[in-house]
Amino acid sequence: WHVVFFATLISAILSQFSQPSGMKLFKMHLPEEQMQVGMSVYQTVFAIFMVLGPILGTFSFQAFGINLSIAITGTAFLLSAAALTFLPSDRKMEEENGTTSLLSEMKSGVKYVLGKKELSLLGLCFLAAGLGIGFIQPLSIFLVTEQLGLAKENLQWLLTANGIGMILGGAVVMIFAKTVAPQRLLAFGMVGNAIGFAIMGLSVNLWLTLGAQFLNGLMLPCIQIGINTMILQRTEAAFIGRVNGILSPLFTGSMVLTMSIAGVLKEQFSLVAIFEAAAVLFI
C-alpha cells in the first residue's frame, strides 16, 4: 500500500505542472474571443471520458485483472505524452531578464494576484468552494447508506448522474459561450451547485437525489469554464503559472482542511446540516 500512496503522490505533483502549462497553451494559440468556446470544448471532452473511464476501467479489471489494467493505464499516459509532441513549438512570450528564485517567483505571483481585484476575488471564490467540497466529498457514501437507506454500491448511480450532467453542461456552455460573460457563468454555476447540495442534504428519495447530482454535474462546467476563462483573460501569459500556483493551492488546501474534519463533524452534526453548510459556502 506504500507504493500505491507514493504513486498517487507523484501523480498529484505532476498534475500541478500540467494544468498551468495547458492553460498557457490556450493563451498562446487561441485569440481571446475564442478562449471560452475552447474551454467549453475541452471541458466537454474531459467530461465524456470522466464517464467512460470508470466504465472501461471496470470492464478491463473484470476481464483482464488488475495487472493488465494498470499496464493499460500506463500505456494511455504514454500515448497522451506522445500526442503532445504534435503541438506547435513553444514561442517566447516575453524576454527573460536574469535568473529568478522560487521565492521571488512566489512573491511576484502573490503581488500580481493581490494587485488585480478580479483575481483576488477569484481566490476567495476558490477558498469557499474548496471548503464546501471538502465537507461533502467524503460523506457522499453516507447519503446512499443512511439518508436513502440503500446499499453502498448504489453510489455509482449518483456518480453516473453527475457525469452525464457534466457532458450535457459542457455541450450547453459550448453553444452559449460567446454570449455569456465568464463571471456570470461562474456565479450561475455556484448558485446551481448550492441548490444541488441543499437538495441532496434534505432528500430521502433516490430520484430526487439523482436529480440534484445531475444538476451539480450540469453546473460544474459553468464553474470550471468560467474560472479558467477569467484567469486566461485577466492574466498575462508570463504569470499564468504563478497565478495557478497561488489559486489552486487555496482550493486544494481548504478542501483538504474540511475533508480532514468531515468525519468528526458528522459525529457532532447531521448530514443535512453539513450539506446545507456546503450550500451556504457556495452561495
Backbone hydrogen bonds in HBPLUS format (Angstrom, degrees):
<---DONOR---> <-ACCEPTOR-->    atom                        ^
c    i                          cat <-CA-CA->   ^        H-A-AA   ^      H-
h    n   atom  resd res      DA  || num        DHA   H-A  angle D-A-AA Bond
n    s   type  num  typ     dist DA aas  dist angle  dist       angle   num
A0005-PHE N   A0001-TRP O   3.10 MM   4  6.40 163.2  2.13 152.6 155.4     1
A0006-PHE N   A0002-HIS O   2.93 MM   4  6.12 155.6  1.99 147.2 154.7     2
A0007-ALA N   A0003-VAL O   2.86 MM   4  6.04 161.2  1.89 151.6 156.1     3
A0008-THR N   A0004-VAL O   3.00 MM   4  6.21 156.3  2.06 146.2 152.9     4
A0009-LEU N   A0005-PHE O   2.92 MM   4  6.14 152.7  2.00 144.7 152.1     5
A0010-ILE N   A0006-PHE O   2.96 MM   4  6.26 163.0  1.99 153.3 156.8     6
A0011-SER N   A0007-ALA O   2.95 MM   4  6.14 161.5  1.99 148.1 153.4     7
A0012-ALA N   A0008-THR O   2.94 MM   4  6.14 157.6  1.99 147.6 153.4     8
A0013-ILE N   A0009-LEU O   2.97 MM   4  6.23 155.5  2.03 150.2 157.0     9
A0014-LEU N   A0010-ILE O   2.93 MM   4  6.17 169.0  1.95 156.5 158.9    10
A0015-SER N   A0011-SER O   3.01 MM   4  6.16 146.7  2.12 144.0 153.0    11
A0016-GLN N   A0013-ILE O   3.06 MM   3  5.45 139.5  2.23 105.4 116.3    12
A0017-PHE N   A0014-LEU O   2.98 MM   3  5.26 144.9  2.11 104.4 114.9    13
A0018-SER N   A0014-LEU O   3.20 MM   4  6.60 153.9  2.28 147.7 154.7    14
A0019-GLN N   A0015-SER O   3.11 MM   4  6.18 163.6  2.14 152.1 154.0    15
A0022-GLY N   A0018-SER O   2.85 MM   4  6.00 156.1  1.91 153.2 159.0    16
A0023-MET N   A0019-GLN O   3.12 MM   4  6.44 156.3  2.18 150.3 156.6    17
A0024-LYS N   A0020-PRO O   2.92 MM   4  6.11 148.5  2.02 143.6 152.2    18
A0025-LEU N   A0021-SER O   3.05 MM   4  6.36 145.6  2.17 144.1 153.0    19
A0026-PHE N   A0022-GLY O   3.21 MM   4  6.60 149.1  2.31 142.6 150.2    20
A0027-LYS N   A0023-MET O   3.06 MM   4  6.40 157.1  2.12 145.7 151.6    21
A0028-MET N   A0024-LYS O   2.87 MM   4  6.12 149.1  1.96 146.4 155.1    22
A0029-HIS N   A0025-LEU O   2.98 MM   4  6.02 159.6  2.03 152.5 156.3    23
A0030-LEU N   A0026-PHE O   3.01 MM   4  5.55 136.2  2.21 147.6 151.0    24
A0034-GLN N   A0031-PRO O   2.94 MM   3  5.58 156.5  1.99 121.5 129.1    25
A0035-MET N   A0032-GLU O   3.20 MM   3  5.31 160.8  2.24 106.4 112.3    26
A0038-GLY N   A0034-GLN O   2.84 MM   4  6.00 160.6  1.88 154.1 160.4    27
A0039-MET N   A0035-MET O   2.82 MM   4  6.07 158.3  1.87 151.7 157.2    28
A0040-SER N   A0036-GLN O   2.99 MM   4  6.15 144.0  2.13 137.4 147.2    29
A0041-VAL N   A0037-VAL O   2.99 MM   4  6.34 156.2  2.04 152.8 158.1    30
A0042-TYR N   A0038-GLY O   2.98 MM   4  6.21 165.7  2.00 150.6 154.8    31
A0043-GLN N   A0039-MET O   2.87 MM   4  6.02 158.9  1.92 145.1 150.7    32
A0044-THR N   A0040-SER O   2.95 MM   4  6.13 154.7  2.02 146.9 153.5    33
A0045-VAL N   A0041-VAL O   3.01 MM   4  6.28 168.1  2.02 157.7 159.8    34
A0046-PHE N   A0042-TYR O   2.95 MM   4  6.11 159.6  1.99 148.1 154.5    35
A0047-ALA N   A0043-GLN O   2.87 MM   4  6.05 154.0  1.94 144.6 151.4    36
A0048-ILE N   A0044-THR O   2.99 MM   4  6.26 154.6  2.05 149.8 156.2    37
A0049-PHE N   A0045-VAL O   3.24 MM   4  6.55 161.3  2.28 150.6 153.9    38
A0050-MET N   A0046-PHE O   2.93 MM   4  6.15 132.3  2.16 139.3 153.6    39
A0051-VAL N   A0047-ALA O   3.13 MM   4  6.43 140.2  2.30 145.0 153.1    40
A0051-VAL N   A0048-ILE O   3.25 MM   3  5.41 132.5  2.49  96.0 107.5    41
A0052-LEU N   A0048-ILE O   2.92 MM   4  6.20 166.7  1.94 149.1 153.4    42
A0053-GLY N   A0049-PHE O   2.77 MM   4  5.31 151.6  1.85 129.8 138.0    43
A0056-LEU N   A0052-LEU O   2.85 MM   4  6.07 170.9  1.86 167.2 168.9    44
A0057-GLY N   A0053-GLY O   2.74 MM   4  5.84 157.6  1.79 154.8 162.6    45
A0058-THR N   A0054-PRO O   2.89 MM   4  5.92 157.1  1.94 141.1 146.4    46
A0059-PHE N   A0055-ILE O   3.08 MM   4  6.33 162.3  2.11 147.3 152.2    47
A0060-SER N   A0056-LEU O   2.87 MM   4  6.06 161.2  1.91 149.0 154.5    48
A0061-PHE N   A0057-GLY O   2.89 MM   4  6.08 160.2  1.93 148.2 153.7    49
A0062-GLN N   A0058-THR O   2.95 MM   4  6.13 164.6  1.98 151.5 155.5    50
A0063-ALA N   A0059-PHE O   2.87 MM   4  5.95 152.7  1.95 148.9 156.9    51
A0064-PHE N   A0060-SER O   2.76 MM   4  5.56 162.4  1.79 148.9 154.3    52
A0065-GLY N   A0061-PHE O   2.96 MM   4  4.59 140.2  2.12 115.4 124.9    53
A0069-SER N   A0065-GLY O   3.23 MM   4  6.29 152.9  2.31 143.6 151.7    54
A0070-ILE N   A0066-ILE O   2.94 MM   4  6.12 159.6  1.98 154.0 157.9    55
A0071-ALA N   A0067-ASN O   3.03 MM   4  6.28 153.4  2.10 143.1 151.0    56
A0072-ILE N   A0068-LEU O   2.86 MM   4  6.12 152.0  1.93 148.3 155.3    57
A0073-THR N   A0069-SER O   3.00 MM   4  6.28 153.0  2.07 143.6 151.1    58
A0074-GLY N   A0070-ILE O   2.94 MM   4  6.26 161.6  1.98 152.0 156.0    59
A0075-THR N   A0071-ALA O   2.94 MM   4  6.17 156.1  2.00 146.4 153.2    60
A0076-ALA N   A0072-ILE O   2.90 MM   4  6.14 151.3  1.98 146.6 154.4    61
A0077-PHE N   A0073-THR O   3.09 MM   4  6.47 151.2  2.18 148.7 155.9    62
A0078-LEU N   A0074-GLY O   3.05 MM   4  6.37 153.2  2.12 146.2 153.6    63
A0079-LEU N   A0075-THR O   2.88 MM   4  6.18 155.7  1.94 151.3 157.9    64
A0080-SER N   A0076-ALA O   2.93 MM   4  6.15 147.8  2.03 141.2 150.4    65
A0081-ALA N   A0077-PHE O   2.97 MM   4  6.28 155.8  2.03 147.2 152.9    66
A0082-ALA N   A0078-LEU O   2.90 MM   4  6.19 152.1  1.98 144.3 152.6    67
A0083-ALA N   A0079-LEU O   2.89 MM   4  6.15 148.6  1.99 144.7 152.8    68
A0084-LEU N   A0080-SER O   3.32 MM   4  6.66 139.7  2.49 140.5 149.9    69
A0084-LEU N   A0081-ALA O   3.18 MM   3  5.30 130.4  2.44  97.0 109.5    70
A0085-THR N   A0082-ALA O   3.06 MM   3  5.51 151.8  2.14 109.8 118.0    71
A0086-PHE N   A0083-ALA O   3.14 MM   3  5.80 164.3  2.16 116.5 121.4    72
A0087-LEU N   A0084-LEU O   3.13 MM   3  5.50 165.6  2.15 111.5 115.8    73
A0105-GLU N   A0101-SER O   2.98 MM   4  6.23 152.1  2.05 148.3 156.6    74
A0106-MET N   A0102-LEU O   2.94 MM   4  6.21 157.0  2.00 149.9 155.7    75
A0107-LYS N   A0103-LEU O   2.90 MM   4  6.17 158.9  1.95 149.6 155.7    76
A0108-SER N   A0104-SER O   2.93 MM   4  6.08 160.5  1.97 145.0 150.2    77
A0109-GLY N   A0105-GLU O   2.96 MM   4  6.15 147.7  2.06 142.3 151.6    78
A0110-VAL N   A0106-MET O   2.93 MM   4  6.21 163.3  1.96 154.8 157.9    79
A0111-LYS N   A0107-LYS O   2.93 MM   4  6.10 165.1  1.95 151.5 156.1    80
A0112-TYR N   A0108-SER O   2.91 MM   4  5.98 150.0  2.00 138.6 146.9    81
A0113-VAL N   A0109-GLY O   2.99 MM   4  6.24 160.9  2.02 151.2 155.4    82
A0114-LEU N   A0110-VAL O   2.93 MM   4  6.13 169.4  1.94 155.7 158.7    83
A0115-GLY N   A0111-LYS O   2.93 MM   4  5.95 134.3  2.14 136.4 148.5    84
A0116-LYS N   A0113-VAL O   3.19 MM   3  5.43 157.7  2.24 105.6 112.4    85
A0120-SER N   A0116-LYS O   2.99 MM   4  6.27 156.2  2.05 156.4 164.1    86
A0121-LEU N   A0117-LYS O   2.95 MM   4  6.16 165.0  1.97 155.9 159.0    87
A0122-LEU N   A0118-GLU O   2.94 MM   4  6.07 145.0  2.06 137.5 148.2    88
A0123-GLY N   A0119-LEU O   2.92 MM   4  6.15 139.9  2.08 138.5 148.6    89
A0123-GLY N   A0120-SER O   3.13 MM   3  5.04 122.6  2.48  90.6 104.9    90
A0124-LEU N   A0120-SER O   3.20 MM   4  6.65 148.1  2.31 143.0 150.3    91
A0125-CYS N   A0121-LEU O   2.97 MM   4  6.26 149.1  2.06 142.7 151.9    92
A0126-PHE N   A0122-LEU O   2.87 MM   4  6.18 154.2  1.94 147.8 154.0    93
A0127-LEU N   A0123-GLY O   2.99 MM   4  6.23 156.7  2.04 145.2 151.5    94
A0128-ALA N   A0124-LEU O   2.98 MM   4  6.23 167.6  2.00 153.6 155.2    95
A0129-ALA N   A0125-CYS O   2.98 MM   4  6.08 165.0  2.00 151.3 156.1    96
A0130-GLY N   A0126-PHE O   2.88 MM   4  5.97 158.2  1.93 148.1 154.5    97
A0131-LEU N   A0127-LEU O   3.07 MM   4  6.32 157.8  2.13 147.4 152.9    98
A0132-GLY N   A0128-ALA O   3.04 MM   4  6.29 157.8  2.09 147.1 153.0    99
A0133-ILE N   A0129-ALA O   2.89 MM   4  6.11 169.0  1.90 158.7 160.9   100
A0134-GLY N   A0130-GLY O   2.96 MM   4  6.00 159.8  2.00 147.0 152.9   101
A0135-PHE N   A0131-LEU O   3.26 MM   4  6.48 140.0  2.43 139.3 148.2   102
A0135-PHE N   A0132-GLY O   3.22 MM   3  5.35 130.4  2.48  97.6 109.9   103
A0137-GLN N   A0133-ILE O   2.91 MM   4  5.82 162.8  1.94 165.1 168.8   104
A0139-LEU N   A0136-ILE O   2.97 MM   3  5.11 135.8  2.17 103.8 117.2   105
A0142-PHE N   A0139-LEU O   2.95 MM   3  5.39 134.3  2.17 108.7 120.7   106
A0143-LEU N   A0140-SER O   3.02 MM   3  5.23 138.0  2.21 101.3 113.3   107
A0144-VAL N   A0141-ILE O   3.18 MM   3  5.38 126.0  2.48  97.6 109.9   108
A0145-THR N   A0141-ILE O   3.09 MM   4  6.44 166.0  2.11 150.1 153.3   109
A0146-GLU N   A0142-PHE O   2.82 MM   4  5.26 154.5  1.88 131.3 140.0   110
A0147-GLN N   A0142-PHE O   3.21 MM   5  6.72 158.1  2.26 149.6 156.3   111
A0148-LEU N   A0143-LEU O   2.87 MM   5  6.16 136.9  2.06 148.0 161.2   112
A0150-LEU N   A0144-VAL O   2.86 MM   6  5.52 172.4  1.86 154.1 151.7   113
A0154-ASN N   A0151-ALA O   3.03 MM   3  5.89 166.0  2.05 126.3 130.3   114
A0155-LEU N   A0152-LYS O   3.12 MM   3  5.87 167.1  2.13 121.5 124.1   115
A0156-GLN N   A0153-GLU O   3.36 MM   3  6.31 164.8  2.39 121.8 123.2   116
A0157-TRP N   A0154-ASN O   3.07 MM   3  5.64 143.8  2.21 112.0 120.3   117
A0158-LEU N   A0155-LEU O   3.04 MM   3  5.28 124.0  2.37 103.1 117.1   118
A0159-LEU N   A0155-LEU O   3.11 MM   4  6.48 158.7  2.16 154.4 160.4   119
A0160-THR N   A0156-GLN O   2.85 MM   4  6.03 148.5  1.95 142.6 151.8   120
A0161-ALA N   A0157-TRP O   2.96 MM   4  6.11 161.1  2.00 144.0 148.5   121
A0162-ASN N   A0158-LEU O   3.03 MM   4  6.24 154.5  2.10 143.4 150.6   122
A0163-GLY N   A0159-LEU O   2.92 MM   4  6.15 155.4  1.98 144.7 151.3   123
A0164-ILE N   A0160-THR O   2.91 MM   4  6.19 161.8  1.95 156.7 160.5   124
A0165-GLY N   A0161-ALA O   3.05 MM   4  6.20 156.9  2.11 142.8 149.4   125
A0166-MET N   A0162-ASN O   2.98 MM   4  6.29 147.7  2.09 144.5 153.5   126
A0167-ILE N   A0163-GLY O   3.11 MM   4  6.45 154.6  2.17 149.4 154.9   127
A0168-LEU N   A0164-ILE O   3.07 MM   4  6.35 171.9  2.07 157.2 158.4   128
A0169-GLY N   A0165-GLY O   2.75 MM   4  5.80 157.1  1.80 148.5 156.2   129
A0170-GLY N   A0166-MET O   2.93 MM   4  6.03 160.6  1.97 145.6 150.2   130
A0171-ALA N   A0167-ILE O   3.09 MM   4  6.35 155.2  2.16 145.7 152.5   131
A0172-VAL N   A0168-LEU O   2.89 MM   4  6.13 158.2  1.94 152.0 157.9   132
A0173-VAL N   A0169-GLY O   2.93 MM   4  6.12 167.5  1.95 153.7 157.2   133
A0174-MET N   A0170-GLY O   3.02 MM   4  6.09 147.4  2.13 138.5 147.7   134
A0175-ILE N   A0171-ALA O   3.24 MM   4  6.56 143.0  2.38 140.1 148.3   135
A0175-ILE N   A0172-VAL O   3.08 MM   3  5.25 125.1  2.39  98.4 111.9   136
A0176-PHE N   A0172-VAL O   3.17 MM   4  6.56 155.3  2.23 150.1 156.4   137
A0177-ALA N   A0173-VAL O   2.71 MM   4  5.32 108.7  2.22 147.1 161.7   138
A0179-THR N   A0176-PHE O   3.07 MM   3  5.56 147.3  2.18 114.6 124.0   139
A0184-ARG N   A0181-ALA O   3.07 MM   3  5.41 125.9  2.38 106.3 119.7   140
A0185-LEU N   A0181-ALA O   3.02 MM   4  6.32 156.0  2.08 152.6 160.3   141
A0186-LEU N   A0182-PRO O   2.89 MM   4  6.09 155.6  1.95 147.7 153.6   142
A0187-ALA N   A0183-GLN O   3.03 MM   4  6.19 163.4  2.05 141.3 145.7   143
A0188-PHE N   A0184-ARG O   2.86 MM   4  5.97 161.5  1.90 149.4 154.8   144
A0189-GLY N   A0185-LEU O   2.98 MM   4  6.15 156.2  2.03 144.3 150.8   145
A0190-MET N   A0186-LEU O   2.93 MM   4  6.18 157.2  1.98 152.4 158.4   146
A0191-VAL N   A0187-ALA O   3.03 MM   4  6.24 165.9  2.05 152.6 155.6   147
A0192-GLY N   A0188-PHE O   2.95 MM   4  6.08 160.2  1.99 146.9 153.1   148
A0193-ASN N   A0189-GLY O   2.93 MM   4  6.11 158.7  1.98 148.3 153.5   149
A0194-ALA N   A0190-MET O   2.97 MM   4  6.17 152.3  2.04 144.0 152.1   150
A0195-ILE N   A0191-VAL O   3.00 MM   4  6.32 155.9  2.06 151.1 156.6   151
A0196-GLY N   A0192-GLY O   3.01 MM   4  6.28 157.4  2.06 144.8 151.4   152
A0197-PHE N   A0193-ASN O   2.84 MM   4  6.09 160.9  1.88 155.5 159.4   153
A0198-ALA N   A0194-ALA O   2.99 MM   4  6.16 159.3  2.03 146.6 152.5   154
A0199-ILE N   A0195-ILE O   2.98 MM   4  6.23 159.3  2.03 151.4 156.4   155
A0200-MET N   A0196-GLY O   2.96 MM   4  6.17 161.2  2.00 148.9 154.5   156
A0201-GLY N   A0197-PHE O   2.98 MM   4  6.19 155.2  2.05 149.3 155.1   157
A0202-LEU N   A0198-ALA O   3.25 MM   4  6.46 143.4  2.40 140.6 149.4   158
A0202-LEU N   A0199-ILE O   3.16 MM   3  5.24 125.6  2.47  97.3 110.9   159
A0203-SER N   A0199-ILE O   2.81 MM   4  5.76 147.5  1.92 156.8 165.5   160
A0209-THR N   A0205-ASN O   3.00 MM   4  6.24 158.5  2.05 154.8 161.2   161
A0210-LEU N   A0206-LEU O   2.80 MM   4  6.06 156.6  1.86 152.4 159.5   162
A0211-GLY N   A0207-TRP O   2.91 MM   4  6.07 151.0  1.99 139.5 147.6   163
A0212-ALA N   A0208-LEU O   2.96 MM   4  6.25 149.6  2.06 142.9 150.8   164
A0213-GLN N   A0209-THR O   2.91 MM   4  6.20 155.2  1.97 148.5 155.3   165
A0214-PHE N   A0210-LEU O   2.85 MM   4  6.09 153.6  1.92 146.8 154.4   166
A0215-LEU N   A0211-GLY O   2.92 MM   4  6.18 153.1  2.00 142.7 150.1   167
A0216-ASN N   A0212-ALA O   2.93 MM   4  6.24 154.5  2.00 146.3 153.0   168
A0217-GLY N   A0213-GLN O   2.95 MM   4  6.26 159.2  1.99 149.1 154.3   169
A0218-LEU N   A0214-PHE O   2.83 MM   4  6.06 152.4  1.91 148.0 156.5   170
A0219-MET N   A0215-LEU O   2.95 MM   4  6.15 146.8  2.06 147.9 156.0   171
A0220-LEU N   A0216-ASN O   2.97 MM   4  6.08 135.3  2.18 143.6 155.3   172
A0222-CYS N   A0219-MET O   2.99 MM   3  5.31 123.9  2.32 106.0 120.7   173
A0223-ILE N   A0219-MET O   3.28 MM   4  6.73 149.3  2.38 150.1 158.5   174
A0223-ILE N   A0220-LEU O   3.05 MM   3  5.19 118.7  2.44 100.4 114.9   175
A0224-GLN N   A0220-LEU O   2.97 MM   4  6.29 170.3  1.98 163.8 164.3   176
A0225-ILE N   A0221-PRO O   2.80 MM   4  5.64 164.4  1.82 146.5 152.0   177
A0226-GLY N   A0222-CYS O   2.97 MM   4  5.71 150.1  2.06 130.2 139.8   178
A0227-ILE N   A0223-ILE O   2.91 MM   4  6.02 165.5  1.93 151.8 155.7   179
A0228-ASN N   A0224-GLN O   2.98 MM   4  6.08 172.9  1.98 149.6 151.9   180
A0229-THR N   A0225-ILE O   2.89 MM   4  5.86 159.4  1.93 146.1 152.4   181
A0230-MET N   A0226-GLY O   3.01 MM   4  6.10 159.3  2.05 144.9 150.7   182
A0231-ILE N   A0227-ILE O   2.98 MM   4  6.25 160.9  2.01 154.6 159.8   183
A0232-LEU N   A0228-ASN O   2.95 MM   4  6.13 162.2  1.98 147.4 152.4   184
A0233-GLN N   A0229-THR O   2.84 MM   4  5.98 160.5  1.88 152.6 157.9   185
A0234-ARG N   A0230-MET O   3.00 MM   4  5.93 147.8  2.10 144.4 151.9   186
A0239-PHE N   A0236-GLU O   2.87 MM   3  5.46 150.2  1.96 118.1 127.2   187
A0240-ILE N   A0237-ALA O   3.35 MM   3  5.38 161.7  2.39 104.0 109.2   188
A0243-VAL N   A0239-PHE O   2.79 MM   4  5.95 162.3  1.82 163.0 168.0   189
A0244-ASN N   A0240-ILE O   2.95 MM   4  6.11 164.4  1.97 151.2 155.5   190
A0245-GLY N   A0241-GLY O   2.88 MM   4  6.01 145.0  2.00 136.7 147.4   191
A0246-ILE N   A0242-ARG O   3.01 MM   4  6.30 121.7  2.37 136.4 150.3   192
A0246-ILE N   A0243-VAL O   3.10 MM   3  5.15 142.4  2.25  97.3 108.2   193
A0247-LEU N   A0243-VAL O   2.89 MM   4  6.14 171.9  1.90 160.2 161.7   194
A0248-SER N   A0244-ASN O   2.91 MM   4  5.52 156.6  1.96 140.2 147.9   195
A0250-LEU N   A0247-LEU O   3.04 MM   3  5.22 127.9  2.32 101.7 116.0   196
A0251-PHE N   A0247-LEU O   3.28 MM   4  6.73 153.2  2.35 152.9 159.2   197
A0252-THR N   A0248-SER O   2.90 MM   4  6.18 175.1  1.90 163.9 163.8   198
A0253-GLY N   A0249-PRO O   2.72 MM   4  5.41 158.3  1.77 136.0 143.9   199
A0254-SER N   A0250-LEU O   3.15 MM   4  6.03 159.4  2.20 134.8 140.8   200
A0255-MET N   A0251-PHE O   2.97 MM   4  6.09 153.2  2.04 147.1 155.2   201
A0256-VAL N   A0252-THR O   2.89 MM   4  6.12 160.3  1.92 152.8 157.8   202
A0257-LEU N   A0253-GLY O   3.00 MM   4  6.17 152.3  2.08 142.6 150.5   203
A0258-THR N   A0254-SER O   3.15 MM   4  6.44 165.6  2.17 150.7 151.8   204
A0259-MET N   A0255-MET O   2.86 MM   4  5.98 151.9  1.93 148.7 157.9   205
A0260-SER N   A0256-VAL O   2.98 MM   4  6.04 148.8  2.08 143.1 150.1   206
A0261-ILE N   A0258-THR O   3.26 MM   3  5.24 139.5  2.44  94.6 105.5   207
A0262-ALA N   A0258-THR O   2.92 MM   4  5.83 115.5  2.34 140.3 155.8   208
A0262-ALA N   A0259-MET O   3.39 MM   3  5.09 150.2  2.49  92.0 100.3   209
A0265-LEU N   A0261-ILE O   2.91 MM   4  6.17 163.1  1.94 158.2 163.3   210
A0266-LYS N   A0262-ALA O   2.91 MM   4  6.12 147.4  2.02 146.7 155.6   211
A0267-GLU N   A0264-VAL O   3.11 MM   3  5.31 129.7  2.37  99.0 111.8   212
A0268-GLN N   A0265-LEU O   3.01 MM   3  5.03 128.9  2.28  96.1 110.1   213
A0269-PHE N   A0265-LEU O   2.69 MM   4  5.76 157.6  1.74 161.8 167.8   214
A0274-ILE N   A0270-SER O   3.21 MM   4  6.54 158.4  2.26 148.6 154.0   215
A0275-PHE N   A0271-LEU O   2.95 MM   4  6.16 168.7  1.96 159.9 162.3   216
A0276-GLU N   A0272-VAL O   2.93 MM   4  6.08 156.4  1.99 151.5 158.7   217
A0277-ALA N   A0273-ALA O   2.93 MM   4  6.09 146.0  2.05 140.0 149.4   218
A0278-ALA N   A0274-ILE O   3.01 MM   4  6.34 150.0  2.11 144.5 152.3   219
A0279-ALA N   A0275-PHE O   3.02 MM   4  6.31 150.7  2.11 141.6 149.4   220
A0280-VAL N   A0276-GLU O   2.98 MM   4  6.28 152.8  2.05 145.3 152.0   221
A0281-LEU N   A0277-ALA O   3.04 MM   4  6.35 154.9  2.11 146.6 153.0   222
A0282-PHE N   A0278-ALA O   3.08 MM   4  6.42 150.7  2.17 146.4 154.0   223
A0283-ILE N   A0279-ALA O   2.98 MM   4  6.31 147.7  2.09 145.4 154.8   224
